[in-house]
Amino acid sequence: MRRVLVSCLIGLSIAGPARAEPQPRNVVLFIADGLRDGLVSAATTPAMDGLMKAGVRFTNTHSLFPTFTMPNATAMATGHMLGDTGQFGNTIYTAFPVPGAGESLTPFLESDPVLGDVDAHFAGNYLNEETILRAAHAQGLSTASIGKLGPSLVFDHTGRSGQDSVLVDDSTGRAGGIPLSEDLRARLAATGLPLQAPTRGANGQSGTAEVPGTLAANVEQQAYFTDVATKAVLPLFKARGKPFVLVYWSRDPDGTQHNQGDSLGRLVPGINGLTSLAAIRNADSNLAALLAALKAQGLAESTDVIVTSDHGFSTISKESATSFAASQTYRGVPKGQLPPGFLAVDLAHDLGLSLFDPDAKGAKLGPDAFPSRANGLIGTDPAKPAVVVAANGGSDLVYLPEGDRALAQRVVEVLARQDYVSGLFVSAALGPIPGTLPLAAIALDGSALTPMPAIVVNFRSFSTGCADPTTCGVEVSDTGLQQGQGMHGSFSRADTRNVMGAMGPSFRAGLRSPVPASNADLGKTIAQLLGLTIPGKGQLVGRVLTESLANGSTPTFARAELRSEPDATGQVTVLAYQTVGETRYFDAAGYPSRTLGLDVPALPAAAEAH
């Protein structure tokens, strides 16, 4: 492979001397799951826009690839990239049957019981790194994580008693949920809040190929989480008189964009309909309530507030002219469209092997069936699969449990022929394969305890032609959701471009920072703001965002490109990235002309304006 510099170093001035070691402050981290940077404005998100105008708006932002929720949650929580945390997707291959996931080998990890099972199997801490909340609690700070099931627990997933961090999510008050401490129960009772979190209600309805999904944002559930944070947790922390860190994970707009029923079967408006916009406003209202509570309780002047999103978002396409699966007939799947699990179906067909469903006790699938959750075990025996597919959405993970190099070459050849594939990344243990880049190139080869994928498959993406292509991206998705609904996970710039901003006593005022920044950087920056020293086991880490801090230095950065050797047909995988020192930021990757961001120029300054 060869590296080609796309542009020269971009020099930025040094803004004053390095800052002194900070004193611990309060920190609030607010995550608007799935919010696209191009939709943050004074009209759409007044609270976020106001915060970023008063403080810092990062204009060159990056979600970690694969651009899913759980991977990016672990990056924020630990400051490490995915090769160290082993959170390669929302769904991974664990190589053992997970009880909380119905004995599946490919569990979906947005679940409190599943996270507990996976922790127990991998030496008590499947991430193999300490989180900022665990370290903060050990140092005597008050800690809380509230919101969406799965990512909120990741911030203190090993402390499941409820006595250390306050942990409140969808499962609170239900079987499998994390218990509430007595002091929090008393606070909730005093404010008239129930001890059980409400469900998503109508917002949780995803619809079918014939029935549109939800037309409602996740208002009721998030109002409860916001009330817990503002009426119970913040007063409790203030009464303790100690520094604190509070994480608030807003499911909106992600959950609504996934399930929205505004555009069934259509790419336009896709995820840009009225329901998605209502979800964005819902998340912004939650942030506004938190900011108002901090001010009302006299905590605003001593609290740094950081806003981010875990990833961007795209509209789902289910179209392919090359897929065997798309040529078949399945119940509930529109004729000619890709069914859930199409990657597993296509691999099994082209390899001449049987397909089994890991989420249905390893049941063998006939020619008219697809996997229930899109995951697949491929081979002759589901207990000893030759190939495992962990389906995630805009990208899939392929595992080869026996590490068979010849099989890896065959799998790559099968995948490279599909029009829905745009770029392949392969474990170095399988040797160099033309047309692919190594997992190490995208920080997926590190000290992780969980099994490392053999191949990561990125799916094709494009835009529908709006002024800011990252707000109208489309991607082929391996999912049970429908064409026209929402997904993420690809190496499209629509998915890697997330939202980042900050305001508070530690941050500069009125800064628009063009320096690359990522969710892993937030983990490192929050640790410094809290005065935490967290020894790392892995070396794939983010950096402290010094350019955003009062009296901090502003580093230089560069843009670069990495290209694979061509395969037999001339196909190459291209990676566009940026660097700050030794830290890499991944813009987009895939086959030229098949990934949004590889063939779309950088946004002009006008498109970045508030």
PEMO-V588645 format. One record per backbone hydrogen bond with DSSP energy under -0.5 kcal/mol. NH is the residue of the N-H (numbers start at 1). CO is the residue of the C=O. E is the energy in kcal/mol with one decimal. If there is no record, write none. Layout:
nh->NH co->CO e->E
nh->NH co->CO e->E
This chain:
nh->2 co->563 e->-1.3
nh->4 co->561 e->-2.3
nh->6 co->559 e->-0.6
nh->7 co->559 e->-1.2
nh->10 co->557 e->-3.1
nh->11 co->9 e->-0.8
nh->15 co->13 e->-0.6
nh->16 co->14 e->-1.3
nh->25 co->529 e->-0.9
nh->26 co->302 e->-1.8
nh->27 co->244 e->-2.2
nh->28 co->304 e->-2.8
nh->29 co->246 e->-2.7
nh->30 co->28 e->-0.6
nh->30 co->306 e->-3.2
nh->31 co->29 e->-0.5
nh->31 co->248 e->-2.7
nh->32 co->30 e->-0.6
nh->32 co->308 e->-2.6
nh->33 co->31 e->-1.1
nh->33 co->250 e->-2.0
nh->35 co->32 e->-2.0
nh->37 co->497 e->-0.7
nh->39 co->36 e->-1.8
nh->40 co->37 e->-1.7
nh->41 co->39 e->-0.7
nh->42 co->610 e->-0.7
nh->45 co->41 e->-2.5
nh->49 co->45 e->-2.9
nh->50 co->46 e->-2.4
nh->51 co->47 e->-2.2
nh->52 co->48 e->-2.4
nh->53 co->49 e->-2.1
nh->54 co->50 e->-2.1
nh->55 co->51 e->-2.0
nh->56 co->502 e->-3.4
nh->57 co->511 e->-2.7
nh->58 co->500 e->-2.1
nh->59 co->57 e->-0.6
nh->59 co->513 e->-2.7
nh->60 co->513 e->-0.6
nh->62 co->517 e->-1.1
nh->63 co->496 e->-2.4
nh->67 co->489 e->-0.6
nh->68 co->66 e->-2.5
nh->72 co->68 e->-1.5
nh->73 co->69 e->-2.4
nh->74 co->70 e->-2.2
nh->75 co->71 e->-1.5
nh->76 co->72 e->-2.2
nh->77 co->73 e->-2.5
nh->78 co->74 e->-1.8
nh->79 co->75 e->-2.7
nh->80 co->74 e->-0.5
nh->81 co->540 e->-3.2
nh->83 co->443 e->-2.0
nh->84 co->81 e->-1.6
nh->85 co->81 e->-1.7
nh->86 co->82 e->-2.5
nh->88 co->86 e->-1.5
nh->92 co->107 e->-1.3
nh->94 co->92 e->-0.6
nh->94 co->105 e->-2.3
nh->95 co->105 e->-0.6
nh->98 co->104 e->-2.3
nh->99 co->97 e->-0.6
nh->101 co->98 e->-1.4
nh->102 co->99 e->-1.6
nh->103 co->98 e->-2.2
nh->104 co->98 e->-0.7
nh->104 co->101 e->-0.8
nh->109 co->90 e->-2.9
nh->109 co->107 e->-0.6
nh->111 co->109 e->-2.2
nh->115 co->111 e->-2.3
nh->116 co->112 e->-1.9
nh->117 co->113 e->-2.3
nh->118 co->114 e->-2.6
nh->119 co->115 e->-2.5
nh->120 co->116 e->-2.3
nh->121 co->117 e->-1.8
nh->122 co->118 e->-1.9
nh->123 co->121 e->-0.8
nh->124 co->119 e->-2.1
nh->125 co->122 e->-1.8
nh->128 co->125 e->-1.3
nh->132 co->77 e->-2.4
nh->133 co->155 e->-0.7
nh->134 co->155 e->-0.6
nh->135 co->131 e->-2.3
nh->136 co->132 e->-2.5
nh->137 co->133 e->-2.6
nh->138 co->134 e->-2.0
nh->139 co->135 e->-1.2
nh->140 co->137 e->-1.7
nh->141 co->136 e->-2.5
nh->142 co->243 e->-2.3
nh->144 co->245 e->-1.8
nh->145 co->166 e->-3.0
nh->146 co->247 e->-2.9
nh->147 co->168 e->-2.4
nh->148 co->249 e->-2.0
nh->151 co->149 e->-0.9
nh->152 co->148 e->-1.7
nh->154 co->150 e->-1.5
nh->155 co->151 e->-0.6
nh->155 co->152 e->-0.7
nh->156 co->153 e->-2.1
nh->157 co->154 e->-1.0
nh->159 co->156 e->-1.1
nh->160 co->158 e->-0.9
nh->162 co->159 e->-0.6
nh->166 co->143 e->-2.4
nh->167 co->165 e->-0.6
nh->168 co->145 e->-2.0
nh->172 co->169 e->-1.8
nh->174 co->171 e->-2.5
nh->177 co->174 e->-2.3
nh->179 co->160 e->-0.6
nh->185 co->181 e->-2.4
nh->186 co->182 e->-2.2
nh->187 co->183 e->-1.7
nh->188 co->184 e->-2.7
nh->189 co->185 e->-2.4
nh->190 co->186 e->-2.3
nh->191 co->187 e->-1.4
nh->192 co->189 e->-1.1
nh->193 co->188 e->-2.5
nh->197 co->172 e->-1.9
nh->203 co->200 e->-1.7
nh->204 co->201 e->-1.7
nh->205 co->202 e->-1.7
nh->206 co->204 e->-0.7
nh->208 co->211 e->-2.7
nh->212 co->210 e->-0.5
nh->214 co->205 e->-1.4
nh->214 co->259 e->-1.0
nh->219 co->217 e->-1.7
nh->222 co->218 e->-1.3
nh->223 co->219 e->-2.2
nh->224 co->220 e->-1.7
nh->225 co->221 e->-2.0
nh->226 co->222 e->-2.5
nh->227 co->223 e->-2.5
nh->228 co->224 e->-2.6
nh->229 co->225 e->-2.2
nh->230 co->226 e->-2.9
nh->231 co->227 e->-2.8
nh->232 co->227 e->-0.6
nh->232 co->228 e->-1.2
nh->233 co->228 e->-2.8
nh->234 co->229 e->-2.5
nh->236 co->232 e->-1.8
nh->237 co->233 e->-2.8
nh->238 co->234 e->-2.6
nh->239 co->235 e->-2.2
nh->240 co->236 e->-1.4
nh->241 co->237 e->-1.2
nh->242 co->237 e->-0.8
nh->245 co->142 e->-2.1
nh->246 co->27 e->-2.6
nh->247 co->144 e->-2.4
nh->248 co->29 e->-2.8
nh->249 co->146 e->-3.1
nh->250 co->31 e->-2.7
nh->250 co->248 e->-0.8
nh->251 co->249 e->-0.6
nh->254 co->33 e->-2.0
nh->255 co->251 e->-2.1
nh->257 co->253 e->-3.0
nh->258 co->254 e->-2.6
nh->259 co->255 e->-1.8
nh->260 co->256 e->-2.0
nh->261 co->214 e->-2.8
nh->265 co->483 e->-3.3
nh->266 co->263 e->-2.2
nh->272 co->269 e->-2.0
nh->273 co->270 e->-0.6
nh->277 co->273 e->-1.8
nh->278 co->274 e->-2.0
nh->279 co->275 e->-1.7
nh->280 co->276 e->-2.0
nh->281 co->277 e->-2.1
nh->282 co->278 e->-1.9
nh->283 co->279 e->-2.2
nh->284 co->280 e->-2.1
nh->285 co->281 e->-2.3
nh->286 co->282 e->-1.9
nh->287 co->283 e->-2.0
nh->288 co->284 e->-2.4
nh->289 co->285 e->-2.1
nh->290 co->286 e->-1.8
nh->291 co->287 e->-2.7
nh->292 co->288 e->-2.4
nh->293 co->289 e->-2.0
nh->294 co->290 e->-2.3
nh->295 co->291 e->-2.0
nh->296 co->292 e->-2.6
nh->297 co->293 e->-2.0
nh->298 co->295 e->-1.4
nh->299 co->294 e->-3.1
nh->300 co->294 e->-1.1
nh->302 co->299 e->-0.9
nh->303 co->300 e->-1.3
nh->304 co->26 e->-2.8
nh->305 co->503 e->-3.3
nh->306 co->28 e->-3.0
nh->306 co->304 e->-0.5
nh->307 co->501 e->-2.9
nh->308 co->30 e->-2.3
nh->309 co->499 e->-1.5
nh->312 co->495 e->-2.8
nh->313 co->494 e->-1.2
nh->314 co->487 e->-2.7
nh->315 co->473 e->-2.8
nh->316 co->485 e->-2.8
nh->317 co->475 e->-2.3
nh->320 co->336 e->-0.5
nh->327 co->323 e->-0.6
nh->327 co->324 e->-1.1
nh->328 co->325 e->-1.3
nh->330 co->328 e->-0.5
nh->333 co->330 e->-1.7
nh->337 co->334 e->-2.2
nh->338 co->318 e->-2.6
nh->342 co->339 e->-1.3
nh->345 co->341 e->-2.5
nh->346 co->342 e->-2.9
nh->347 co->343 e->-2.5
nh->348 co->344 e->-2.5
nh->349 co->345 e->-2.3
nh->350 co->346 e->-2.6
nh->351 co->347 e->-2.3
nh->352 co->348 e->-0.9
nh->352 co->349 e->-0.6
nh->353 co->348 e->-2.2
nh->354 co->379 e->-1.6
nh->356 co->377 e->-2.9
nh->357 co->363 e->-2.5
nh->358 co->356 e->-0.7
nh->360 co->357 e->-1.6
nh->362 co->357 e->-1.8
nh->363 co->357 e->-0.7
nh->363 co->360 e->-1.2
nh->365 co->355 e->-2.9
nh->369 co->366 e->-1.6
nh->374 co->371 e->-0.8
nh->376 co->389 e->-2.1
nh->377 co->356 e->-2.5
nh->378 co->387 e->-3.1
nh->379 co->354 e->-2.1
nh->384 co->381 e->-1.6
nh->385 co->382 e->-0.6
nh->386 co->378 e->-2.1
nh->387 co->378 e->-2.1
nh->388 co->399 e->-2.5
nh->389 co->376 e->-2.9
nh->390 co->388 e->-0.5
nh->390 co->397 e->-2.9
nh->391 co->389 e->-0.8
nh->392 co->395 e->-0.6
nh->394 co->488 e->-2.2
nh->396 co->457 e->-1.8
nh->397 co->390 e->-2.3
nh->398 co->455 e->-3.1
nh->399 co->388 e->-3.1
nh->403 co->400 e->-2.3
nh->405 co->403 e->-0.6
nh->408 co->404 e->-2.0
nh->409 co->405 e->-2.0
nh->410 co->406 e->-1.8
nh->411 co->407 e->-2.7
nh->412 co->408 e->-2.5
nh->413 co->409 e->-2.1
nh->414 co->410 e->-2.3
nh->415 co->411 e->-2.6
nh->416 co->412 e->-2.7
nh->417 co->413 e->-0.8
nh->417 co->414 e->-0.7
nh->418 co->415 e->-1.7
nh->421 co->418 e->-1.2
nh->422 co->458 e->-3.4
nh->425 co->456 e->-1.9
nh->426 co->437 e->-2.3
nh->427 co->454 e->-2.5
nh->430 co->427 e->-1.7
nh->431 co->428 e->-1.9
nh->435 co->565 e->-3.1
nh->436 co->433 e->-1.6
nh->437 co->424 e->-2.0
nh->439 co->426 e->-1.6
nh->441 co->438 e->-1.4
nh->442 co->439 e->-1.5
nh->443 co->440 e->-1.5
nh->444 co->439 e->-2.1
nh->446 co->83 e->-0.8
nh->446 co->444 e->-0.6
nh->448 co->83 e->-2.0
nh->449 co->126 e->-0.6
nh->454 co->398 e->-1.9
nh->455 co->398 e->-2.5
nh->456 co->425 e->-2.7
nh->457 co->396 e->-2.8
nh->457 co->455 e->-0.5
nh->458 co->423 e->-2.1
nh->458 co->456 e->-0.6
nh->459 co->394 e->-1.7
nh->460 co->420 e->-2.6
nh->461 co->594 e->-2.8
nh->462 co->474 e->-2.3
nh->464 co->472 e->-1.7
nh->469 co->467 e->-0.7
nh->471 co->468 e->-2.4
nh->472 co->469 e->-1.1
nh->474 co->462 e->-3.3
nh->475 co->315 e->-2.6
nh->476 co->460 e->-2.2
nh->477 co->317 e->-1.4
nh->478 co->393 e->-2.8
nh->479 co->477 e->-1.2
nh->484 co->316 e->-1.8
nh->485 co->482 e->-2.2
nh->486 co->257 e->-0.8
nh->486 co->258 e->-1.0
nh->487 co->314 e->-2.7
nh->493 co->596 e->-2.7
nh->495 co->492 e->-1.1
nh->496 co->492 e->-2.2
nh->497 co->493 e->-1.5
nh->498 co->496 e->-1.1
nh->501 co->307 e->-2.5
nh->502 co->56 e->-1.9
nh->503 co->305 e->-2.3
nh->507 co->504 e->-1.4
nh->508 co->548 e->-2.5
nh->511 co->55 e->-2.6
nh->513 co->57 e->-2.1
nh->513 co->511 e->-0.6
nh->514 co->512 e->-0.6
nh->517 co->60 e->-1.8
nh->519 co->62 e->-1.2
nh->522 co->518 e->-1.2
nh->523 co->519 e->-1.3
nh->524 co->520 e->-1.5
nh->525 co->521 e->-2.8
nh->526 co->522 e->-3.0
nh->527 co->523 e->-1.7
nh->528 co->524 e->-1.6
nh->529 co->525 e->-2.5
nh->530 co->526 e->-2.2
nh->531 co->528 e->-1.2
nh->532 co->527 e->-3.2
nh->534 co->532 e->-0.6
nh->535 co->533 e->-0.6
nh->541 co->539 e->-1.4
nh->542 co->79 e->-2.5
nh->546 co->544 e->-2.3
nh->548 co->545 e->-1.8
nh->549 co->546 e->-1.3
nh->550 co->506 e->-2.2
nh->552 co->549 e->-2.5
nh->555 co->553 e->-0.6
nh->557 co->10 e->-1.5
nh->558 co->579 e->-1.9
nh->560 co->577 e->-2.9
nh->561 co->4 e->-1.5
nh->562 co->575 e->-2.6
nh->563 co->2 e->-1.7
nh->564 co->573 e->-2.1
nh->567 co->571 e->-2.1
nh->570 co->567 e->-2.0
nh->574 co->572 e->-0.5
nh->574 co->590 e->-2.8
nh->575 co->562 e->-3.0
nh->576 co->588 e->-3.0
nh->577 co->560 e->-2.4
nh->577 co->575 e->-0.5
nh->578 co->585 e->-2.7
nh->579 co->558 e->-2.2
nh->580 co->583 e->-2.3
nh->583 co->580 e->-2.2
nh->585 co->578 e->-2.7
nh->587 co->576 e->-2.0
nh->587 co->585 e->-0.6
nh->588 co->576 e->-1.4
nh->589 co->491 e->-1.2
nh->590 co->574 e->-2.2
nh->594 co->591 e->-2.5
nh->598 co->595 e->-1.8
nh->599 co->595 e->-0.8
nh->607 co->604 e->-0.9
nh->608 co->604 e->-0.9
nh->608 co->605 e->-0.9
nh->609 co->605 e->-0.6
nh->609 co->606 e->-0.8
